[in-house]
Amino acid sequence: QVQLVESGGGLVQAGDSLRLSCAASGRTFSSYAVGWFRQVPGKEREFVAAISRSGGNTYYADSVKGRVTISRDNAKNTVCLQMDSLRLEDTAVYYCAADLTSNTRLVLTASGIYPYWGQGTQVTVSS
């Protein structure tokens, strides 16, 4: 089992950057595929980005492609989400999620597949 804690959210202006971090407990974090999702009140949770166990494979939602970079450091048990050129529509609570997998290249985009979730971090983009 893994526990996830997000950090790095905040209030920024449109065009600014933020770097979100997801810190994981446990010694086997490198066995987990990780994804970032976001949710606005009243809407379904939305996929943002995902990264494979090894970090070699990544996948992005079209809405953030070119503005967001997901990366991981398995030695430090962290996954980061670098967000640049933030827009008003990026405002949401951002969650990281993890799934134990034997496939080192697997990226997962469906929220329902992930059994482990953090508590979320708020990102607010103002004009």
C-alpha positions in Angstrom: 0.0 0.0 0.0 1.2 3.5 -0.7 0.1 6.9 0.8 0.2 10.0 -1.3 0.5 13.6 -0.3 0.2 16.5 -2.8 1.8 19.9 -2.3 2.7 23.0 -4.3 -0.8 24.4 -5.1 -1.7 28.0 -4.7 -3.1 31.2 -6.1 -1.3 32.4 -9.3 -2.1 34.7 -12.2 -2.8 33.6 -15.7 0.5 32.9 -17.5 2.4 31.9 -14.3 3.8 28.6 -13.5 3.4 26.1 -10.7 5.1 22.9 -9.7 3.0 20.3 -7.9 4.6 17.5 -6.0 3.3 14.1 -5.0 5.2 12.5 -2.2 4.7 8.8 -1.6 5.4 6.6 1.4 6.8 3.1 1.1 9.9 1.6 -0.3 8.3 0.3 -3.5 7.2 3.5 -5.2 9.0 2.5 -8.3 6.4 -0.3 -8.7 3.6 2.2 -9.2 2.3 3.9 -12.2 1.2 7.4 -11.3 -1.3 9.9 -12.7 -2.5 13.4 -12.0 -6.1 14.4 -12.1 -8.1 17.5 -11.4 -11.6 18.3 -10.3 -13.8 21.3 -10.3 -16.9 21.3 -8.0 -19.8 19.9 -9.8 -17.8 18.2 -12.5 -16.2 14.8 -12.9 -12.6 14.2 -12.1 -10.5 14.9 -15.2 -7.3 13.2 -16.3 -4.3 15.6 -16.6 -1.1 13.5 -17.0 0.3 10.1 -16.3 3.7 8.5 -16.0 4.9 4.9 -16.1 6.8 3.2 -13.3 10.2 3.8 -14.8 9.3 7.3 -16.0 10.1 6.4 -19.5 6.5 6.8 -20.8 4.2 9.8 -20.2 0.8 10.8 -21.5 -1.0 14.1 -21.4 -4.6 15.3 -21.8 -5.0 17.5 -24.9 -6.0 20.4 -22.7 -2.6 20.6 -21.1 -0.3 19.2 -23.7 2.7 21.5 -24.3 2.1 23.3 -21.0 2.5 20.6 -18.5 5.3 18.1 -17.8 5.1 15.1 -15.5 8.3 13.6 -14.1 9.3 11.3 -11.3 12.2 10.6 -9.0 11.9 7.1 -7.7 14.9 7.5 -5.4 13.0 10.4 -3.6 9.5 8.8 -4.0 8.1 11.8 -5.7 6.2 12.7 -8.9 6.1 16.2 -10.0 3.7 18.1 -12.3 5.3 21.3 -13.8 2.6 23.5 -15.1 3.4 26.5 -17.3 1.3 29.2 -19.0 -1.5 28.6 -16.6 -5.0 29.5 -17.7 -8.1 30.3 -15.8 -9.6 27.0 -16.8 -6.7 25.2 -15.0 -8.3 26.2 -11.7 -9.1 23.0 -9.8 -8.2 20.7 -7.0 -5.3 18.5 -8.3 -4.9 14.9 -7.2 -2.2 12.4 -7.7 -3.0 8.7 -7.9 -1.0 5.5 -8.0 -1.6 1.9 -9.1 0.7 -1.0 -8.5 1.7 -2.6 -11.7 4.3 -5.1 -13.1 4.3 -3.3 -16.4 7.2 -0.8 -16.4 5.9 1.0 -19.4 2.2 1.3 -18.6 0.5 4.7 -18.3 -3.0 4.9 -17.0 -5.5 7.6 -17.9 -8.7 6.3 -16.3 -9.4 7.5 -12.8 -11.3 4.4 -11.9 -8.3 2.2 -12.3 -6.3 3.9 -9.6 -6.8 2.6 -6.1 -4.6 5.0 -4.2 -5.2 8.7 -4.1 -3.9 11.8 -2.3 -6.1 14.4 -0.6 -5.5 17.0 -3.3 -4.0 20.5 -3.6 -5.9 23.5 -4.8 -4.7 25.5 -7.8 -6.4 28.8 -8.5 -5.5 30.8 -11.5 -6.7 34.4 -11.6 -6.9 37.0 -14.4 
